[in-house]
Amino acid sequence: MAELIRKTATMSVVLAVGVLLSSGPVWSADPPAAKAPAPLPAGATATPSPASVTDFSKPQFDTRMTLYDVGGQLDKSAGTVVAEVDGRAITLGDVGEEIRSLPPSLNGVAFEALYPAILERLVRQQALVIRAQSLALDEDPTIRRRLKAAVDKTLENAALLHDTEAMITEKMVLDRYNRDIAGKPGPEEVRARIIVTPTETEARATIAELLAGADFATLARARSKDSTARVGGDLGYVRWNMLSPDISSVLFTLNAGQVGPNPIQGPLGWFILKSEERRPSRTPTLSESRETLRQALAREGVAEVTKQALASVFVRTYSITGKEADEGSLRPNEEKTGDKAK
């Protein structure tokens, strides 16, 4: 499953930044030399650590995919310069902002995998910004209007986020969890298999064999270019939001045991999908649901925050010919009596 996340995340990032992701670490360092344990005091006996493994019949740690808060981890060193383009600095903070703008499905991708593509994208962006400024495009009236609109949109979102977050209490989150999630099954999961081929022709030929009765796992081991080939293309159980939308939209329409009739193209090849089994997942905990619930509550608070903002300002409106409307200077919360506000 983790491999699929890396693959589908790679596809999403490639489409977003225009480059393939690096699969290896950006930095490497030799591990520090191990120190010999200190001798025990006379008469003392060694006792096992509370975390020592005593039962090998089950995993000792959470083996689910780690969700990396890569954007948040960069905040502590946001000012660190990681590249310069004609003397213009690109910082880790810039990288973090770009990562935060990526789709939520990429939360499971490690920083080392995202960093090279994001940095290259920012370098290219700065090169084009410098080119635009050398052509005085930033002085063009249309461009200036677009720049102002971008700034206004950013400030609008910042105000909404600030004020809606201030409205949300932990009790509101708990009440919404109890209402919408507690005691109910979680999102549906599909146990999936995939085969990845380099060409559409090979993918369609493989699908024809599968529809004729060939064993999916056998063909996956023999032909798939994905690392899951060694386990017959088995991805385990996945949820909709764990995959790229194009794959999920097909996979979650298949019945148990059904093979997708058409392959799906991605930067890494052509994907053949099979749904092995479907089931509801476990109910998410409050901790797992908190951020989603806060976002939902924040969206519901937008109307109230906007109303309060409008009530604190004067609004003057004009016709399309530039003539002031009869009631154009009223506050939005005032009654329109025909007299303009003072």
C-alpha positions as a printed NumPy array, in Angstrom:
array([[  0.   ,   0.   ,   0.   ],
       [  2.82 ,   2.39 ,   0.864],
       [  4.349,   1.739,  -2.524],
       [  1.09 ,   2.674,  -4.262],
       [  0.954,   5.866,  -2.274],
       [  4.476,   6.679,  -3.417],
       [  3.6  ,   5.834,  -7.011],
       [  0.322,   7.735,  -7.144],
       [  1.819,  10.589,  -5.172],
       [  4.648,  10.699,  -7.692],
       [  2.119,  10.971, -10.514],
       [  0.329,  13.84 ,  -8.808],
       [  3.547,  15.719,  -8.066],
       [  4.855,  15.168, -11.585],
       [  1.695,  16.694, -13.003],
       [  1.93 ,  19.559, -10.513],
       [  5.612,  20.46 , -10.854],
       [  6.521,  18.958, -14.223],
       [  9.365,  16.726, -13.052],
       [  9.733,  13.165, -11.78 ],
       [ 10.296,  12.754,  -8.075],
       [ 13.535,  11.438,  -6.723],
       [ 13.065,   8.179,  -4.862],
       [ 16.276,   8.433,  -2.842],
       [ 17.233,  10.649,   0.106],
       [ 18.547,  14.147,  -0.495],
       [ 21.088,  13.973,   2.275],
       [ 22.97 ,  11.042,   3.747],
       [ 25.261,  10.699,   6.704],
       [ 27.123,   7.865,   8.331],
       [ 25.493,   6.731,  11.578],
       [ 27.361,   7.639,  14.756],
       [ 29.582,   4.963,  16.168],
       [ 27.843,   2.786,  18.733],
       [ 28.915,   3.231,  22.329],
       [ 29.554,   0.272,  24.57 ],
       [ 26.943,  -0.028,  27.325],
       [ 28.022,   1.079,  30.767],
       [ 28.688,  -1.801,  33.175],
       [ 26.011,  -2.559,  35.754],
       [ 26.731,  -1.7  ,  39.387],
       [ 27.793,  -4.584,  41.599],
       [ 24.843,  -6.779,  42.533],
       [ 22.488,  -5.178,  39.989],
       [ 20.602,  -7.246,  37.433],
       [ 19.486,  -6.209,  33.967],
       [ 15.766,  -5.711,  33.417],
       [ 14.075,  -5.61 ,  30.029],
       [ 13.041,  -2.281,  28.568],
       [  9.27 ,  -1.62 ,  28.697],
       [  9.422,  -1.366,  24.912],
       [ 11.328,  -4.626,  24.383],
       [  9.721,  -7.16 ,  22.06 ],
       [  8.261, -10.153,  23.834],
       [  5.618, -11.322,  21.366],
       [  6.714, -11.757,  17.755],
       [  3.305, -12.958,  16.586],
       [  2.117,  -9.425,  15.863],
       [  3.678,  -6.059,  14.923],
       [  5.118,  -4.191,  17.889],
       [  4.628,  -0.763,  16.371],
       [  2.093,   1.068,  14.229],
       [  2.799,  -0.329,  10.783],
       [  0.342,   1.927,   8.982],
       [  1.675,   4.514,   6.557],
       [  3.277,   7.466,   8.297],
       [  1.77 ,  10.87 ,   7.591],
       [  4.587,  13.373,   7.386],
       [  3.892,  16.957,   8.421],
       [  6.626,  18.078,   6.072],
       [  5.279,  21.618,   5.776],
       [  5.129,  22.091,   9.535],
       [  8.571,  20.621,  10.112],
       [ 10.104,  23.33 ,   7.933],
       [  8.759,  26.195,  10.035],
       [ 11.652,  26.047,  12.502],
       [ 14.195,  26.742,   9.749],
       [ 12.04 ,  28.657,   7.28 ],
       [ 14.746,  31.258,   6.648],
       [ 17.403,  28.781,   5.566],
       [ 18.479,  29.529,   1.984],
       [ 18.443,  26.417,  -0.207],
       [ 19.018,  28.035,  -3.622],
       [ 19.705,  31.385,  -5.276],
       [ 18.594,  32.529,  -8.722],
       [ 20.507,  35.64 ,  -9.811],
       [ 20.963,  36.428,  -6.154],
       [ 17.303,  35.904,  -5.244],
       [ 17.024,  33.504,  -2.336],
       [ 14.767,  30.475,  -2.198],
       [ 14.291,  29.334,   1.396],
       [ 13.02 ,  26.261,   3.167],
       [  9.991,  28.359,   4.04 ],
       [  9.26 ,  28.739,   0.33 ],
       [  9.581,  24.982,  -0.081],
       [  7.227,  24.433,   2.862],
       [  4.587,  26.761,   1.401],
       [  4.742,  24.921,  -1.902],
       [  4.378,  21.56 ,  -0.143],
       [  1.335,  22.823,   1.77 ],
       [ -0.312,  23.671,  -1.54 ],
       [ -0.057,  20.07 ,  -2.757],
       [ -3.114,  17.773,  -2.673],
       [ -3.922,  16.11 ,   0.7  ],
       [ -3.24 ,  12.703,  -0.859],
       [  0.468,  13.6  ,  -0.812],
       [  0.63 ,  13.894,   2.98 ],
       [  2.13 ,  10.424,   3.1  ],
       [  5.097,  11.266,   0.867],
       [  8.359,  11.807,   2.736],
       [ 10.108,  15.17 ,   2.512],
       [ 13.14 ,  13.609,   0.83 ],
       [ 10.927,  12.489,  -2.052],
       [  9.199,  15.852,  -2.501],
       [ 12.152,  18.17 ,  -1.971],
       [ 14.052,  17.814,  -5.296],
       [ 10.974,  18.354,  -7.47 ],
       [  9.659,  21.243,  -5.373],
       [ 13.031,  23.   ,  -5.339],
       [ 13.437,  22.63 ,  -9.102],
       [  9.954,  23.998,  -9.618],
       [ 10.758,  27.076,  -7.47 ],
       [ 14.045,  27.652,  -9.306],
       [ 12.263,  27.547, -12.652],
       [  9.588,  29.885, -11.316],
       [ 12.158,  32.467, -10.216],
       [ 13.937,  32.269, -13.561],
       [ 10.66 ,  33.051, -15.326],
       [  9.833,  35.847, -12.853],
       [ 13.199,  37.453, -13.631],
       [ 12.498,  37.066, -17.339],
       [  9.067,  38.706, -16.955],
       [ 10.532,  41.634, -15.023],
       [ 13.302,  42.119, -17.589],
       [ 10.528,  42.54 , -20.16 ],
       [  8.689,  44.989, -17.841],
       [  5.673,  42.703, -17.838],
       [  5.075,  43.566, -14.191],
       [  4.267,  47.126, -15.327],
       [  1.504,  45.981, -17.659],
       [ -1.897,  47.18 , -16.302],
       [ -3.503,  43.771, -16.757],
       [ -0.679,  42.038, -14.904],
       [ -0.84 ,  44.613, -12.106],
       [ -4.574,  43.953, -11.691],
       [ -3.892,  40.228, -11.505],
       [ -1.157,  40.758,  -8.936],
       [ -3.5  ,  42.84 ,  -6.799],
       [ -6.199,  40.184,  -7.146],
       [ -3.725,  37.504,  -5.999],
       [ -2.727,  39.571,  -2.96 ],
       [ -6.363,  40.296,  -2.117],
       [ -7.246,  36.598,  -2.385],
       [ -4.389,  35.65 ,  -0.069],
       [ -5.464,  38.23 ,   2.519],
       [ -9.106,  37.176,   2.207],
       [ -8.183,  33.569,   2.936],
       [ -5.931,  34.614,   5.818],
       [ -8.749,  36.626,   7.438],
       [-11.238,  33.795,   7.015],
       [ -8.801,  31.272,   8.462],
       [ -7.94 ,  33.513,  11.426],
       [-11.529,  34.343,  12.363],
       [-13.111,  30.94 ,  11.731],
       [-10.37 ,  29.191,  13.707],
       [-11.035,  31.546,  16.614],
       [-14.713,  30.534,  16.594],
       [-14.076,  26.786,  16.899],
       [-13.926,  25.223,  20.365],
       [-12.932,  21.731,  21.375],
       [-16.504,  21.112,  22.496],
       [-17.734,  21.933,  19.   ],
       [-15.262,  19.428,  17.547],
       [-16.31 ,  16.747,  20.039],
       [-20.015,  17.349,  19.423],
       [-19.537,  17.109,  15.67 ],
       [-17.495,  13.91 ,  16.085],
       [-20.226,  12.326,  18.198],
       [-22.865,  13.4  ,  15.675],
       [-21.167,  12.405,  12.432],
       [-18.5  ,   9.776,  13.152],
       [-18.71 ,   8.015,  16.525],
       [-20.321,   4.589,  16.344],
       [-20.446,   4.59 ,  12.532],
       [-18.338,   2.552,  10.107],
       [-15.441,   4.364,   8.474],
       [-14.945,   4.971,   4.751],
       [-15.084,   1.973,   2.432],
       [-11.822,   0.192,   1.687],
       [-10.874,  -1.905,  -1.314],
       [ -8.234,  -4.593,  -1.35 ],
       [ -6.603,  -3.892,  -4.683],
       [ -4.083,  -5.394,  -7.075],
       [ -2.266,  -3.61 ,  -9.875],
       [ -0.15 ,  -4.425, -12.899],
       [  1.937,  -1.639, -14.429],
       [  3.081,  -2.011, -18.035],
       [  5.207,   0.365, -20.13 ],
       [  2.798,   0.562, -23.09 ],
       [ -0.941,   0.694, -23.669],
       [ -0.7  ,  -2.171, -26.16 ],
       [  0.834,  -4.466, -23.56 ],
       [ -1.695,  -3.34 , -20.961],
       [ -4.681,  -4.103, -23.191],
       [ -3.236,  -7.478, -24.152],
       [ -2.815,  -8.297, -20.458],
       [ -6.398,  -7.236, -19.694],
       [ -7.633,  -9.515, -22.492],
       [ -5.798, -12.447, -20.892],
       [ -7.224, -11.602, -17.472],
       [-10.769, -11.397, -18.827],
       [-10.18 , -14.77 , -20.489],
       [ -9.386, -16.317, -17.095],
       [ -5.645, -15.767, -16.5  ],
       [ -4.556, -15.39 , -12.88 ],
       [ -3.925, -11.736, -11.961],
       [ -1.177, -12.446,  -9.419],
       [  0.703, -14.689, -11.859],
       [  0.661, -12.077, -14.608],
       [  1.647,  -9.365, -12.135],
       [  4.728, -11.313, -11.091],
       [  5.68 , -11.914, -14.706],
       [  4.951,  -8.53 , -16.294],
       [  4.352,  -5.718, -13.826],
       [  7.015,  -3.021, -13.682],
       [  5.836,  -1.954, -10.23 ],
       [  7.666,  -3.074,  -7.09 ],
       [  4.485,  -4.889,  -5.994],
       [  5.112,  -7.459,  -8.757],
       [  6.864,  -9.765,  -6.291],
       [  3.655, -10.037,  -4.244],
       [  1.386, -10.454,  -7.228],
       [  0.502,  -6.76 ,  -7.426],
       [ -1.2  ,  -6.847,  -4.014],
       [ -1.652,  -3.362,  -2.53 ],
       [ -3.601,  -4.388,   0.547],
       [ -6.63 ,  -2.341,   1.614],
       [ -6.762,   1.251,   0.403],
       [ -9.232,   4.129,   0.762],
       [-10.359,   6.572,  -1.896],
       [ -8.295,   9.505,  -0.615],
       [ -5.128,   7.407,  -0.456],
       [ -4.918,   7.17 ,  -4.246],
       [ -4.819,   9.58 ,  -7.126],
       [ -8.362,  10.536,  -8.256],
       [ -8.057,   8.853, -11.663],
       [ -7.197,   5.513, -10.074],
       [ -9.761,   5.768,  -7.252],
       [-12.551,   6.718,  -9.649],
       [-12.06 ,   3.397, -11.45 ],
       [-11.059,   1.117,  -8.593],
       [-14.013,   2.026,  -6.366],
       [-16.523,   1.3  ,  -9.122],
       [-15.322,  -2.293,  -9.549],
       [-17.13 ,  -5.156,  -7.867],
       [-15.164,  -7.642,  -5.776],
       [-13.132,  -9.848,  -8.116],
       [-13.582,  -7.546, -11.118],
       [-10.751,  -6.275, -13.34 ],
       [-10.907,  -2.786, -14.818],
       [-11.784,  -3.074, -18.529],
       [ -9.393,  -0.288, -19.544],
       [ -5.899,   0.655, -18.384],
       [ -5.157,   4.039, -16.793],
       [ -2.235,   6.044, -18.087],
       [  0.243,   7.615, -15.712],
       [  3.771,   9.018, -16.011],
       [  5.144,   5.688, -14.771],
       [  3.219,   3.462, -17.165],
       [ -0.22 ,   1.99 , -17.751],
       [ -2.112,   0.739, -14.681],
       [ -4.33 ,  -2.354, -14.718],
       [ -6.606,  -2.524, -11.653],
       [ -8.411,  -5.308,  -9.852],
       [-10.728,  -5.115,  -6.857],
       [-10.244,  -8.199,  -4.683],
       [-12.59 ,  -7.318,  -1.834],
       [-14.534,  -4.374,  -0.38 ],
       [-15.21 ,  -3.605,   3.265],
       [-16.007,  -0.684,   5.587],
       [-12.98 ,   0.506,   7.528],
       [-12.861,   0.963,  11.286],
       [-14.347,   4.081,  12.814],
       [-11.756,   6.891,  12.891],
       [-10.797,   8.126,  16.352],
       [-11.388,  11.689,  17.509],
       [ -7.681,  12.393,  17.159],
       [ -7.639,  11.112,  13.575],
       [-10.756,  13.109,  12.697],
       [ -9.971,  16.38 ,  14.462],
       [ -8.426,  18.254,  11.518],
       [-11.17 ,  17.196,   9.099],
       [-13.836,  18.23 ,  11.593],
       [-12.185,  21.59 ,  12.207],
       [-12.075,  22.246,   8.473],
       [-15.776,  21.428,   8.156],
       [-16.653,  23.732,  11.057],
       [-14.485,  26.47 ,   9.577],
       [-16.29 ,  26.241,   6.243],
       [-19.604,  26.596,   8.047],
       [-18.331,  29.7  ,   9.841],
       [-17.342,  31.548,   6.654],
       [-20.768,  33.163,   6.205],
       [-20.808,  34.558,   9.753],
       [-17.236,  35.854,   9.538],
       [-18.01 ,  37.534,   6.207],
       [-21.159,  39.106,   7.642],
       [-19.202,  40.551,  10.561],
       [-16.531,  41.917,   8.245],
       [-19.125,  43.62 ,   6.047],
       [-20.829,  45.124,   9.086],
       [-17.62 ,  46.938,  10.055],
       [-17.09 ,  48.805,   6.77 ],
       [-18.868,  51.291,   4.519],
       [-19.746,  50.034,   1.037],
       [-20.228,  52.503,  -1.797],
       [-21.61 ,  51.049,  -5.055],
       [-21.775,  52.476,  -8.558],
       [-23.498,  51.634, -11.797],
       [-21.571,  50.29 , -14.753],
       [-21.412,  53.868, -16.076],
       [-19.671,  55.044, -12.925],
       [-22.644,  56.839, -11.373],
       [-23.073,  56.327,  -7.642],
       [-26.155,  54.319,  -6.724],
       [-28.845,  55.993,  -4.65 ],
       [-28.077,  53.852,  -1.616],
       [-24.457,  53.135,  -2.458],
       [-22.887,  54.36 ,   0.803],
       [-24.972,  52.365,   3.273],
       [-23.446,  49.902,   5.645],
       [-24.672,  46.414,   4.673],
       [-26.355,  45.946,   8.063],
       [-28.283,  49.208,   7.906],
       [-31.831,  49.525,   6.752],
       [-32.133,  51.067,   3.306],
       [-34.402,  54.035,   3.858],
       [-33.341,  55.999,   0.818],
       [-30.977,  58.274,   2.816],
       [-27.24 ,  57.755,   2.48 ],
       [-25.258,  56.865,   5.568],
       [-23.343,  59.679,   7.163]])
